[in-house]
Amino acid sequence: MRKSIALNAGLTRLSSPQNPRRSFVTTAARSLAASTSSPASAPPLNPRWLSELQSRIKRCAGLDLSGQQKEELTALRKAVDGQWLELLAGREGFLTGPGWRGLDRHTVTWGDQVSSCHVNNVVYNKYAESARVNWLRNFATTVDPEHKDEWDQLMSPKEIGLIMRSIKTDYKFPMAYPDHVTVLHKLVSKPTYESDFILLEALLISDGHRRPAARCFEDIVVYDYKTAKRAPLKPFMVDRLRETYEAQEQGKIECEEKAKGLVDIVERLEKAA
């Protein structure tokens, strides 16, 4: 049986109007704005919220806490150390569970660097491209094995395949050897049954620094190699991708609630001391 990727049971098949083709920058910007904006009461994401939370936890260790409060602080530290990737990336809608990590703690080698001892800018794109193939392979092996051959063919020039139209990389800090990098992908917008392209965002995370090292924005065209022209995604692919997008949105809500809960605990310990 096909394994459901939805975080909630019973995700329904939704329809949306066909949109005219727009440039990736415009489409991605609008889609990202829609996916990250919630009600007006929700504050914008602080890119360094996790590192700030970890610093506050360390400072709490030096406070005059009671025995019970010290136990609570220890449990909090373990929770953050064990779930930092989910908290960091899941809060932005990236799925971090088994199969969804295109590269999982991939070793950054000395040869990945330039002479100034940081990872070559081109290598970031190689990380993202390798992770994207593995992310798509997850649909063939785990999410939808009933259509394994069709998913696998997306990575080959046989029938319906994918062609990279553009990739834009934003560099956040110079990652260097030794380190490990985890690369996650997410859908920027929900595909429709007329979609002949996919917009993805890749998040490249340094394990050593526990922060994003780069982001890649990928515009991928669906291409029919037999007819030599663009083609829409197959309906079952749209179904699975739409379910994935819904899972991203649900995961974002859950991670946001979890992050706020951890921050509330720190604030309570700070005030109690």
N, C-alpha and C positions, 0 to 999 in steps of 0.2 A: 504494500500500500504506500501511496505517496505520503510523505511526512509533511504535515502542515507547518508552515513557517510563521503563521500568524501568532502573535502573543495572546490574542483573544480568540476563542472559538467562534466560528460562524461569521467570518468576514464575508460581506456580500460583494457581489460583482457590481461595481458602480460604473456608470457611464458619464462621460464628460464631453462637451462639445469640441469639435475639431478646431484647433488653433492654427492660424497661418504660421508658416515657418519663420522663425526669427533668429537673429544671431545668437550664438551661445552666450556671449557676455550679457545681453539683455535678458535672455530667457533664464539663465542661471541666477542673475541678480534678483529678478522678480520671484523666482521659485524659492531661493534661499530666504528672501524677506518674508515670504508667506509661511515658510516652514518654521522660522524661528520666532515670528511674532505671534504672541498669544494675546490675551486680553491686556488692556492698557496697564493693568496693575502689575504685570510681570516685568521685572527689571531686565535690562539687556545682560547677556552673558559677559562675565568678567573673564577674559582669556587666562588670567593667572589665578583663578579662584582656588584651584587645587593646591598649588604651591603655597598660597597664603594660608589655606586651611592647615596644611602640614606644619607650617611655621608656628601657627597659633597653638597647635597640639603640643609642639615641643616646648613652647613657653609655659603652657599649663603644667608641664612636669615640674617646673620650678616654683609653683604656687603652693601655698599652705592648704593642701586638700585633705579631706578626711579619708579614712580607709576605704569607704564605699565609693567616694569620688575618684580615688586613685584607681580602683578596679574598673570604674566606668571609663576613665581615661585610657586605661590599657586596652579595654575592649574596643574603644573608638579607634585607637591607633592601629590595632590589628585589622579592623574593618576597612580602614582607608588603605593600608598596605596591601590587603588582599583583593581589593576591588577598584584600585585607582584607575585602571584602564577603562573599566566599565563606566566609572563616574566621569572620567575626563571625556571620553569619546561618545558614550551613550547619551550624555546630556545634549549632544549635538545631533543625535539621531543615527549614529553609526551602530550597527549591530556587531557585538563583540563575542558572541557565543561560538561554540564549536562550528567550524566550517566557514565562518564569516570573516576570519582573519586571512586576508590574501597572503600576507607574509606575517608569520608569528615569531617574534624575537629572532629575526634573521640577523646573522652575524655581519657586522660592518667590518670589512677587512682593511688591512693597511693599504692594499692596492686600490681601494675605492677612493683614495685621497689624491689631492693635487699636492704640489710641492709645499704649499703653505699649510699643510697638515689639516685640511678639512675635506669632507666628502665632496668630490667633483659634482658640480651642478647637474651635469648630464646623468649621473648615476641616480639621482633622485627620481628622474623620469623612468629609468630602468627598473627601480624598485616598484614604482607605481604600475608600470606595464605588466611586470611579472605578477603582481598582486591582483590586477584586474582579471587576468586569465584564470587564476586560481579562484577568484570570487565567482566568476561565471561557471567554472567547473563544479562548484558546489551545487549549482542547480541540477547538473547532470548526475552527480553521485549521491546527493542527499535529499535535496528538496523535491526533485521531480524525476526520479530514475526511470519512470515509465516512458519518458521522452529523451532518454540519455543520448541517443544518436543525434537527434536534432540539436540538442544543446551543444554537444561536442562539435558539430559541424559549424557552429558559429565562429569557431577559431580556425577554420580551414576554408580555402577558396574552392568549395565544391558546389554548394547550393546557396542557401541563405547564410550570409556571413556578416561580419562586422569590419568596418574600415574606420580607422582613426582619422577624423577630419581636422581636429586641432586639440592641442593640450597646452594649458597655461599653468605655470608653476609659480607659486608664491613661496619664497624662502623665508623661514622664520628665525632660524639661528644656524650657525655652521656646525653641523654634527661631525664628530671626528672619531677615529679609532682610538681605543677600543670602545665599542658600544654594540647594542642590538637595536634593530628597528622593527616595529610592527606597523603594517600598512593595512588600513581599512578602507572600504569603499561604501558609498551610499548613493542611492538615486536622488538626484536633485529635484526632479519633478515626477509626477505619476504618469506613466505611459498611457496612451489611449489605444484603441484598436486600429487607429489610422497612423500611429507613430511609425516613422521610418528613420528615427534617430533615438539615441539614448544619451542623456546627460548624467554624468557621474562626477562625484567629488571624492578624491582620495585624501586621506589623512595619514601622514607619515610621522610616527611618534618615536622619539628617542626613549629607550628603556632606561638609560642611565640618568637622564634629566627629567623623565616623566612629563614631557611636554612636547607639543608638535614641533617638528623640525621643518616641515614643509606641507603645503597643500597643492594638489593638482586638480585642475578642472578639465574634464575630458568630454569632448563632443564626438560621439561615435555614430556613424551612419550605418543603417541596415542595407545590405547590398545583395542583390540576386545575381550570382555569378553566371547562371545559365542564360538569363535574359540580358545581362550586362546593364542593369539599371537598378536604381534604388527600389526598395520594396518595404512594405509594412512588416512588423513583427508578426509571427504566427500567433493566433488567438490564445493558445495555451501559454505561450511565453508572456503575453500581456497579462494574463491572469496571475501567473506566479510573480511577475514584477510588481503588479499592483498590490498583491498581498505583502510583498516585501516592503513596499513603501508604507503601507498601513502599519506593519510591524515596527518600522523605523519611528513613525510618529508616536505609537503607543510606548515604545521603549524610551523615547525622549521624555515623555510625561513621567514615567516611572522613575527614571534616573534623576530628573529634576526634583521630584518629591524626596528621593533618598538623599540627594545632596543637601537639600534644605534641612532635612532632619539631622544630618551630621553637623551642619553649621549651628543649628539650634542647641545641640548638646555642648559644643565648644563655648558658645555664648553663656550658657547656663553655668558651666564650670568656671568661666572667667568671672562672672558676677558673684559666684558663691565664695570665691577665695578672698 
